[in-house]
Amino acid sequence: MARDRYLTISWNIHISDPEQDAKNDQTKGTPQHDKLFRLKPLLDTILIACKTHFHPRQHIAIDERMVATKAHTGMTQYMKAKPTKWGFKLFVLADSSNGYTVDFAIYTGKSQFSSGVGLAYDAVLSLVNPSFLGGGYELYVDNFYTSPKLFMDLFSMNIGACGTYRDNRRGCPHIENNSMKKKDERGTIRWIREGPLVFVKWMDSREVSICSTIHPAYEGATARRRFKGNDGKWVTRDVPCPQPIVEYNKHMGGVDLSDQLIQYYTIRHSTKRWYRTLFFHFMDIVATNAYILHKELCTEKGETPLSHLRFLEELTAQLCGVSATVPPVKAPAEHLPVPEKTEDSSSEKDGAFVQSTRRELQREKNNKGNEKPC
């Protein structure tokens, strides 16, 4: 595609009506202003499609995702612990088994959630919809979301939850007699049960705190760790490991897997319009979800799925209405210059005279090299 044609297409990407955008911009600073108005039509369509074509399996996970940008939009966030520190923050619900993005919400500010319970609580309940998911699910979250109130409310919806928690979170137990000591050996376990909630502390290289409404505190699982003996040599042995931590490590990576698949062949690039950044990310989401569906269908049929790159090439070709199997036209192997004919006969004679003179000089040089000394 030519550069000018690409720029013309890019300049004319309008997800919403430009006239309605201008009316929405006039309401800035008021409760009627919608920060995502320029994305609403496409955003709603993609969210419906993500839920329509795939129903997640039992294990699901919720985590944040950052879409890189430094645009001054009022929605740009900074997260120190993320590899992408500046960008739009998304709350993502993903299937833990394959990384399929089931649902997501773009964070636009504190006013987006107004229940008064907290951002983490509202973000989870906005993504976990029992009318769509049903019951019997096991949700895994990190310490930003975990709270006793959230887990109890999910338990009342017939959705189990498991996640690490912060000791200063409201409702978490604070009992000195049952707390972990710094000198405790690796593999030490402490737990407290409050109804369906079980709070577990485990000493690894540091203290780990986890809460669950699904698992018992301990079922005999072990984790292999290295220890330095008295003789200075490193040895490996198994230490007890709580069951919630085993399951958490197994199923928490659904959003990370989705991020990894998206980053392989992302179409995101720099742009001067903030909504195009999210538009490109939406395209990455739908393309990655389509590839996951392709693998799921091939697995059910017993067929070998295409590679990720080959699938995207075939998808692009079908969207463009061309065939990806037709080889491109090869260029000629070499290019030979063709002399131009001139009408000036005197120039042709001069050229022939120059060529004959060069041949005579070369012949004399060769003869001198063949002469023998007297």
C-alpha positions in Angstrom: 0.0 0.0 0.0 1.3 3.4 -0.9 2.0 5.8 2.0 -0.4 8.5 0.9 -3.2 6.0 0.6 -2.5 4.6 4.0 -2.5 8.1 5.6 -5.7 8.9 3.9 -7.4 5.8 5.3 -5.9 6.5 8.7 -7.1 10.1 8.8 -10.7 9.0 8.0 -11.0 6.4 10.9 -14.0 7.7 12.8 -15.5 5.2 15.2 -18.4 7.5 16.1 -20.2 10.4 14.4 -17.8 13.5 14.4 -20.8 15.8 14.8 -21.9 14.0 17.9 -18.3 14.0 19.2 -18.3 17.8 19.0 -21.5 17.9 21.1 -20.0 15.5 23.7 -16.9 17.7 23.9 -19.0 20.7 24.9 -20.1 18.8 28.0 -16.6 18.5 29.4 -16.5 19.0 33.2 -20.1 17.9 33.7 -21.5 14.5 34.7 -23.0 14.2 31.2 -19.6 14.0 29.5 -18.6 10.5 28.3 -14.8 10.1 28.0 -15.1 7.0 25.8 -17.8 8.5 23.5 -15.4 8.2 20.5 -15.1 4.5 21.1 -18.5 3.5 22.3 -20.0 2.0 19.1 -17.0 -0.3 18.4 -16.4 -1.0 22.1 -20.0 -2.2 22.6 -19.8 -4.4 19.5 -16.5 -6.0 20.5 -17.7 -6.7 24.1 -20.8 -8.4 22.7 -18.8 -10.5 20.3 -16.3 -11.6 23.0 -19.1 -13.0 25.1 -21.1 -14.4 22.2 -18.6 -16.7 20.5 -16.9 -18.4 23.5 -18.1 -19.3 27.0 -15.2 -19.6 29.5 -14.3 -22.8 31.3 -14.4 -23.2 35.1 -11.2 -21.3 35.9 -11.1 -17.6 35.2 -8.8 -14.7 36.2 -9.1 -10.9 36.5 -6.1 -8.6 36.3 -5.0 -5.2 34.9 -3.7 -4.6 31.5 -1.8 -1.5 30.3 -2.1 -0.1 26.7 1.0 2.0 26.2 0.5 5.7 25.7 1.6 9.0 27.2 -1.2 11.1 25.8 -2.7 13.7 28.1 -6.3 12.5 28.2 -7.2 12.5 31.8 -7.4 8.7 31.6 -3.7 7.9 31.3 -2.4 6.0 34.4 1.0 5.3 35.8 1.7 1.8 37.3 5.1 1.3 38.7 5.0 -2.4 39.0 3.9 -3.0 35.3 6.4 -3.5 32.4 4.3 -0.8 30.6 4.2 1.9 33.2 2.3 4.7 31.3 -1.0 4.0 29.4 -4.7 3.2 29.5 -5.6 0.8 32.3 -8.0 -2.0 31.5 -9.6 -4.5 33.9 -9.6 -7.8 32.0 -11.5 -11.0 32.6 -9.8 -13.9 30.8 -10.1 -17.7 30.6 -7.2 -19.2 32.6 -6.8 -22.2 30.2 -6.2 -20.4 26.9 -6.0 -16.7 27.5 -9.3 -15.8 25.8 -10.4 -12.2 26.6 -14.0 -12.7 27.9 -14.7 -9.1 29.0 -12.9 -5.9 29.8 -13.5 -2.4 31.1 -11.5 0.7 30.4 -10.7 2.7 33.6 -11.7 6.4 33.1 -11.4 7.6 36.7 -12.9 7.2 40.2 -16.3 8.5 39.1 -16.7 5.5 36.9 -17.6 3.3 39.9 -19.8 4.9 42.5 -20.9 2.1 44.9 -18.6 3.4 47.6 -17.2 0.0 48.4 -14.0 0.5 46.5 -12.5 0.4 43.0 -11.3 -3.2 43.2 -14.7 -4.4 44.4 -16.6 -2.6 41.7 -14.2 -3.6 38.9 -14.7 -7.3 39.7 -18.4 -7.2 40.0 -18.7 -5.2 36.7 -16.9 -8.1 34.9 -18.3 -11.1 36.8 -21.9 -11.1 35.5 -23.9 -14.2 36.9 -26.6 -13.7 34.2 -23.9 -14.4 31.6 -21.4 -16.7 33.4 -23.8 -18.6 35.5 -22.4 -20.3 38.6 -19.8 -22.8 39.6 -16.8 -20.7 38.5 -13.5 -20.3 40.3 -12.1 -16.8 40.1 -8.4 -15.9 40.7 -7.3 -12.4 41.5 -4.2 -10.7 43.0 -3.9 -8.8 46.3 -5.3 -5.6 44.7 -8.8 -7.1 44.5 -8.9 -9.6 47.4 -11.2 -8.6 50.3 -13.4 -10.7 52.6 -16.5 -8.7 51.5 -15.9 -9.3 47.8 -15.3 -13.0 48.3 -18.4 -13.5 50.5 -20.5 -11.6 47.9 -19.1 -13.8 45.1 -19.7 -16.9 47.3 -23.4 -15.9 47.5 -23.5 -15.8 43.7 -22.2 -19.4 43.6 -18.8 -18.2 42.4 -15.7 -19.3 44.3 -12.7 -17.0 44.6 -9.0 -17.3 45.5 -6.3 -14.7 45.7 -3.4 -13.2 47.7 -4.3 -10.5 50.1 -2.8 -7.6 52.0 -2.5 -7.9 55.8 -3.9 -4.3 56.2 -7.1 -5.0 54.2 -10.3 -4.5 56.2 -11.8 -7.7 57.5 -8.6 -9.8 57.3 -7.7 -11.5 60.7 -5.0 -10.0 62.8 -4.1 -12.5 65.5 -0.7 -12.4 67.0 -0.7 -15.9 68.3 -1.3 -17.3 64.8 0.9 -14.9 62.8 4.1 -15.9 61.0 7.5 -15.1 62.5 10.5 -14.1 60.5 12.6 -17.0 61.9 10.0 -19.6 60.9 11.4 -22.3 58.6 10.6 -22.5 55.0 7.3 -24.4 54.4 5.7 -23.3 57.7 1.9 -23.0 57.4 -0.6 -21.1 59.5 -4.3 -20.8 58.7 -7.6 -19.4 60.1 -11.1 -20.3 58.9 -14.1 -17.9 59.1 -17.1 -19.7 57.6 -16.4 -20.3 53.9 -13.3 -18.1 54.1 -9.9 -19.6 54.8 -6.9 -17.3 55.4 -3.5 -19.1 54.9 0.0 -17.8 55.6 3.0 -19.7 54.2 6.7 -19.1 54.6 8.6 -19.3 51.4 11.6 -17.1 50.7 9.2 -14.5 52.3 5.8 -14.6 53.8 2.9 -15.3 51.4 -0.8 -14.6 52.4 -3.7 -16.1 50.5 -7.4 -16.3 50.9 -9.9 -18.8 49.3 -13.5 -19.9 49.4 -12.7 -22.9 47.3 -9.9 -24.9 48.7 -8.9 -26.4 52.0 -5.8 -25.0 53.7 -3.6 -28.1 53.1 -4.0 -31.3 51.2 -0.4 -32.7 51.3 1.0 -30.8 48.3 4.7 -30.0 48.3 7.0 -27.5 46.5 10.6 -28.1 45.6 13.0 -25.6 47.1 16.8 -25.2 47.3 18.5 -24.9 50.7 22.1 -24.2 51.7 23.5 -26.8 54.0 25.9 -26.4 56.9 28.8 -27.4 54.6 28.0 -24.6 52.2 26.5 -26.8 49.5 23.1 -26.3 48.0 20.6 -29.2 48.3 17.0 -29.6 47.0 14.1 -30.9 49.0 10.4 -30.8 49.2 8.5 -28.5 51.6 4.8 -28.4 52.4 2.7 -26.1 50.3 -0.9 -24.9 50.9 -3.4 -26.0 48.4 -4.7 -22.5 47.6 -1.2 -21.4 46.5 -0.8 -24.5 44.3 -4.1 -23.7 42.5 -3.4 -20.0 42.4 0.0 -20.5 40.6 -1.7 -22.8 38.1 -4.7 -20.6 37.2 -3.8 -17.0 37.8 -2.0 -16.4 34.6 -5.0 -16.1 32.2 -4.6 -12.4 31.6 -0.8 -12.7 31.4 -1.2 -15.4 28.7 -3.6 -13.1 26.8 -1.1 -10.2 27.0 1.6 -12.5 25.7 -0.4 -13.7 22.7 -1.4 -10.1 21.8 2.2 -8.8 21.9 3.5 -11.4 19.5 2.0 -9.8 16.4 0.5 -6.5 17.6 -0.6 -3.8 15.1 -0.2 -1.0 17.6 2.0 1.9 16.5 2.4 5.5 17.4 -0.4 7.9 16.6 -1.5 11.4 17.5 -5.1 10.4 18.3 -5.6 8.7 21.7 -8.7 6.8 20.5 -6.7 5.2 17.7 -4.4 3.7 20.2 -7.3 1.9 21.8 -8.7 1.1 18.3 -5.5 -0.7 17.5 -5.7 -2.6 20.8 -9.3 -3.6 20.0 -8.1 -5.1 16.8 -5.4 -7.0 18.6 -8.0 -8.4 21.0 -10.3 -9.6 18.3 -7.5 -11.1 16.2 -6.1 -13.0 19.2 -9.5 -14.2 20.3 -10.1 -15.4 16.7 -6.9 -17.4 16.8 -7.8 -19.0 20.1 -11.2 -20.0 18.7 -9.4 -21.4 15.6 -7.2 -23.6 17.9 -10.3 -24.7 19.9 -12.2 -25.8 16.8 -9.2 -27.6 15.4 -8.7 -29.5 18.7 -12.4 -30.6 18.6 -12.1 -31.8 15.0 -8.7 -33.5 15.6 -7.0 -31.2 13.0 -3.7 -29.4 13.2 -4.2 -25.7 13.8 -2.3 -23.1 11.9 0.5 -21.2 13.5 -0.3 -17.8 14.9 1.5 -15.9 12.1 0.0 -18.1 9.4 -3.5 -17.6 10.8 -3.1 -13.8 10.9 -1.9 -13.9 7.3 -4.9 -16.0 6.2 -7.3 -13.7 8.2 -5.9 -10.6 6.6 -6.2 -12.1 3.1 -9.8 -13.0 3.7 -10.7 -9.6 5.0 -9.0 -8.1 1.9 -10.7 -10.5 -0.5 -7.6 -12.0 -1.9 -5.9 -15.4 -1.6 -2.9 -15.9 0.6 -1.8 -19.0 -1.3 -1.0 -17.3 -4.6 2.7 -16.6 -4.8 3.9 -13.1 -5.6 5.1 -12.2 -9.1 8.9 -12.6 -9.2 11.1 -9.8 -10.5 13.5 -10.5 -13.3 16.8 -12.1 -12.3 19.0 -9.3 -13.6 18.7 -6.1 -15.4 20.9 -5.4 -18.5 21.3 -1.8 -19.8 20.1 -1.2 -23.4 22.1 1.2 -25.5 20.2 4.1 -27.0 20.3 4.6 -30.8 21.4 8.1 -31.9 20.9 9.8 -35.2 24.4 11.4 -35.1 26.6 9.1 -37.3 29.7 11.2 -36.4 29.4 10.2 -32.7 29.2 6.5 -33.7 32.4 6.9 -35.8 34.1 8.6 -32.9 33.0 5.7 -30.6 34.4 3.1 -33.0 37.7 5.0 -33.3 38.1 5.1 -29.5 37.4 1.3 -29.2 40.0 0.5 -31.9 42.6 2.7 -30.2 42.1 0.9 -26.9 42.6 -2.5 -28.6 45.9 -1.3 -30.2 47.2 -0.1 -26.9 46.3 -3.3 -25.2 48.0 -5.4 -27.9 51.2 -3.4 -27.6 51.2 -3.8 -23.8 50.8 -7.6 -24.2 53.7 -7.8 -26.7 56.0 -5.9 -24.4 55.3 -8.3 -21.6 56.2 -11.3 -23.9 59.6 -10.0 -25.0 62.7 -11.9 -23.8 65.8 -10.1 -22.5 69.0 -10.3 -24.7 
